[in-house]
Amino acid sequence: MTAVWGRRRELHPERSVYNRVCDVEWSQERPGDTQVFGGDVMVRTHAVRELGGYNAQIIAGEDPEFAYRLHKRGHRILRLDAEMTVHDAAITKFRQWWVRTKRSGYAYAQVSALHGREPEKFWVKDRQRALVWGFIVPALVPALAVPTFGLSSLLLGTYPVRFRRIAQRAEKDGLLPKDARYWALHCVGASFPQAVGILSYHWQKLRGQNPELIEYK
């Protein structure tokens, strides 16, 4: 066993819907062998040395990226069925949620640029999903409005359908109905700031700029 990690709990989930969503997010990985981990992890020092530690150029998603490299080398990662840490996200404003979620999109872009061409295509689907729902579909509505006589607006109806599917699946996985709806709303809405984060990464690359930390607090 090379790395173990447990359940992170949000310190004040009752203070905002954003904090509650964070608590749900941290419960998504099931106990057992996994290919990723978050920041709450214990890793054997020899494995850290073997891989040269974390990639200092990555400004977000550095833990899953490091876990991916560990797993690719054949190291075993275990998700414990136990609580490990308490975290205070302290997200009480929409802007904070937007910036934090934009950062996740930036991470999808940066990390998939490093590993997306490998057989596992790490985070490629996540990047594509964010671009489709957060950029392509909204762009198609006005772009096709004239040739379709306004019927392209029907594409917007796919968002409530997606919301319903995510909420139903979350309830089946054990979430309370209210939390399932919060989670579904987050997943549907997250595509927009994530798409902004992805496009920001590529814009910076095009201009030859170095990545800068994206802080939401």
Secondary structure, 3 states (H helix, E strand, C coil): CCEEEEEEEECCHHHCHHHHHHHHHCCCCCCEEECCCCCCEEECHHHHHHHCCCCCCCCCCHHHHHHHHHHHCCCCEEEEEEEEEEECCCCCCHHHHHHHHHHHHHHHHHHHHHHCCCCCCCCHHHHHHHHHHHHHHHHHHHHCCCCCCCHHHHHHHHHHHHHHHHHHHHHHCCCCHHHHHHHHHHHHHHHHHHHHHHHHHHHHHHHCCCCCCCCCC
